[in-house]
């Protein structure tokens, strides 16, 4: 069964901590994405990657960075967490980004105190 | 501008009622794709359907049907004889060259409550 797996479903961190959110896909997809989901705002794209070691900023990249050292793994990093980064984070992958139809992980709900 | 609008924030229906979720989009592209996703309470978004801009044929899959009308820039989703398991947040989405190289942009979502 094909799958996108996010390492943590729930995290609680303190302001200023460094936070790593891990995402692994087993479908050999080229393209991977990180979105954040907030009520009333839908999903907003933070970063995406079309290939290993390649990354591009999405619509709201400030305060975030990413790492893609291997094709199957795409990590989202909050260098210094802030309370306004409390959110649901969703990882997705797809082979054909033109035709679309994203595969999503279960999400990581992050609370920053 | 590239934009997806889901004007209905929440809808509540009683089981077996039909319900339509509205989606209106804006795009400069001539080639684009439209999608619907379902997010049940468990949290994982599930891809339901993709439509390309050249195919305005309506689609039916069981109790689900989709109505794509380019003239009104709408891609509406109807659930017939709703069931409690249909309770979820539904997202309409758009991708095209002008969304930033075929990135997917999402509407704000419509939360559907189906009561037994």
Interface residues (C-beta under 8 A of the other chain):
Chain A: X9 X33 X35 X40 X41 X42 X43 X44 X45 X48 X58 X88 X90 X92 X97 X98 X99 X100 X101 X102 X103 X104 X105 X106 X107 X109
Chain B: X4 X6 X9 X33 X35 X37 X42 X43 X44 X45 X46 X47 X50 X52 X91 X93 X95 X100 X101 X102 X103 X104 X105 X106 X107 X108 X109
